[in-house]
Amino acid sequence: MIHLPEAAGRALRLAPVALWWVLVVLVLAIGSIGWQQELWPYTPAALPLSRFVVQLCLLLLPLLGFWWLWRLAASISHRGWRWLGYAVVLAFSGLAVLLVVLGCAVWVWWG
């Protein structure tokens, strides 16, 4: 039987490095938006650039998350549970694609 700290450690080791980079860039971009007047008082292009970086990170985050979940599912030793993990990842992928398409439609519609 696997204990929770061991399972969490294994899950974090399977996370792709790109996921961590995107999370760090996302936090820094949100901080740049929040403290725009203190950090960039004489740079008017900083705010639109930070917003673009946040949107790009939010677009990449689900893709990297699904890659991570696929790797987690692949690491399961029992065949039945592994296939269930694959099915869950595929279901969440379809849902995320639907949400991204709807989000893009709303963004285009309300501009």
C-alpha positions as CSV (number, residue, x, y, z in Angstrom):
1,M,0.0,0.0,0.0
2,I,1.3,3.4,-0.9
3,H,1.1,6.2,1.6
4,L,-0.1,9.6,0.7
5,P,3.3,11.4,1.0
6,E,5.0,8.8,-1.2
7,A,2.2,9.1,-3.8
8,A,2.4,12.9,-3.8
9,G,6.1,12.8,-4.2
10,R,5.8,10.4,-7.1
11,A,3.2,12.7,-8.7
12,L,5.3,15.8,-8.3
13,R,8.3,14.0,-9.8
14,L,6.3,13.1,-12.9
15,A,5.3,16.7,-13.5
16,P,6.9,18.1,-16.7
17,V,9.5,20.8,-16.2
18,A,7.6,23.0,-18.7
19,L,4.6,23.0,-16.3
20,W,6.6,24.5,-13.5
21,W,8.1,27.2,-15.9
22,V,4.6,28.1,-17.1
23,L,3.3,28.4,-13.5
24,V,6.3,30.6,-12.5
25,V,5.8,32.9,-15.5
26,L,2.0,33.0,-14.8
27,V,2.6,34.1,-11.2
28,L,5.2,36.7,-12.3
29,A,2.9,38.1,-15.0
30,I,0.0,38.4,-12.6
31,G,2.3,40.1,-10.2
32,S,3.4,42.5,-12.9
33,I,-0.3,43.3,-13.6
34,G,-1.0,43.8,-10.0
35,W,1.9,46.1,-9.3
36,Q,2.1,47.8,-12.7
37,Q,2.3,51.3,-11.3
38,E,5.1,50.4,-8.9
39,L,7.1,48.2,-11.4
40,W,6.5,49.9,-14.7
41,P,5.4,53.5,-14.2
42,Y,7.0,54.8,-17.5
43,T,6.4,51.8,-19.7
44,P,2.9,51.9,-21.1
45,A,3.3,48.6,-23.1
46,A,4.0,46.6,-20.0
47,L,0.4,46.1,-19.1
48,P,-0.8,44.7,-22.5
49,L,2.3,42.5,-22.7
50,S,1.6,41.1,-19.2
51,R,-2.0,40.4,-20.1
52,F,-0.9,38.6,-23.2
53,V,1.6,36.5,-21.2
54,V,-1.2,35.6,-18.7
55,Q,-3.5,34.5,-21.6
56,L,-0.7,32.5,-23.2
57,C,0.1,30.8,-19.9
58,L,-3.6,30.0,-19.3
59,L,-3.8,28.5,-22.8
60,L,-0.7,26.3,-22.1
61,L,-1.6,25.3,-18.6
62,P,-4.3,22.8,-19.5
63,L,-2.1,21.1,-22.2
64,L,0.7,20.6,-19.8
65,G,-1.7,19.5,-17.1
66,F,-3.0,16.8,-19.4
67,W,0.5,15.7,-20.3
68,W,1.2,15.4,-16.5
69,L,-2.0,13.4,-15.9
70,W,-1.2,11.1,-18.8
71,R,2.2,10.4,-17.3
72,L,0.5,9.8,-13.9
73,A,-1.9,7.3,-15.6
74,A,1.0,5.6,-17.4
75,S,2.8,5.1,-14.1
76,I,-0.1,3.0,-12.5
77,S,1.0,-0.6,-12.4
78,H,-2.5,-2.3,-12.5
79,R,-3.8,-2.5,-16.1
80,G,-7.4,-1.8,-15.2
81,W,-6.7,1.2,-13.1
82,R,-4.3,2.5,-15.8
83,W,-7.0,2.3,-18.5
84,L,-9.4,4.0,-16.1
85,G,-6.8,6.8,-15.7
86,Y,-6.4,7.1,-19.4
87,A,-10.2,7.4,-19.8
88,V,-10.4,10.1,-17.1
89,V,-7.6,12.1,-18.8
90,L,-9.3,11.8,-22.2
91,A,-12.7,12.9,-20.7
92,F,-11.1,15.9,-19.0
93,S,-9.2,16.7,-22.3
94,G,-12.5,16.8,-24.2
95,L,-14.1,19.0,-21.6
96,A,-11.1,21.4,-21.6
97,V,-11.1,21.7,-25.4
98,L,-14.9,22.5,-25.2
99,L,-14.2,25.2,-22.6
100,V,-11.4,26.7,-24.6
101,V,-13.5,26.8,-27.7
102,L,-16.4,28.4,-25.7
103,G,-14.0,30.8,-24.0
104,C,-12.6,31.9,-27.4
105,A,-16.1,32.4,-28.8
106,V,-17.1,34.5,-25.8
107,W,-13.8,36.5,-26.1
108,V,-14.4,37.1,-29.8
109,W,-18.1,37.9,-29.3
110,W,-17.7,40.4,-26.4
111,G,-14.2,41.5,-27.6
